[in-house]
């Protein structure tokens, strides 16, 4: 096993620990958006979505601007045509509802139209992932060291030789 293999194994442990705290039903796309970059001496874990931080940290209340349009949410995000092809990766990619689509969904009762929304608590999946990884990573490293030590030992009837 090379250094890169070990770093890949450690990255997989961390990514799995992060993903296990993200509910698949509501945030499945976020789960799939957690990515990693692995080099011989570094692991970088990131999300492709700009809004990951808000899901992790939570957010305060949101109010519509004075004199501006109201806030529009879908009761079921799976029915939201703005995100059918995926959540926007950058704020500039957020799509607007057409007037026709807005009227249709309003008649169907799919929309929540309001002037303010209360705060949302965060999932804290990043913190959870780091805490779990701190427990699992040393076990993986220890197992790797033991495997390497065992592979370097040659046992004969009357002695043990270490091959370095």
Secondary structure, 3 states (H helix, E strand, C coil): CCHHHHHHHHHHHHHHHHHCCCCHHHHHHHHHCEEEEECCCCEEEEECCCCHHHHHHEECCEECCCCCCCEEEECCHHHCHHHCCCCCCCHHHCCCCCHHHHHHHHHHCCEEEECEECCEECCCHHHHHHHHHHHHHHHHHHHHHHHHHHHHEEECCCCEEECC
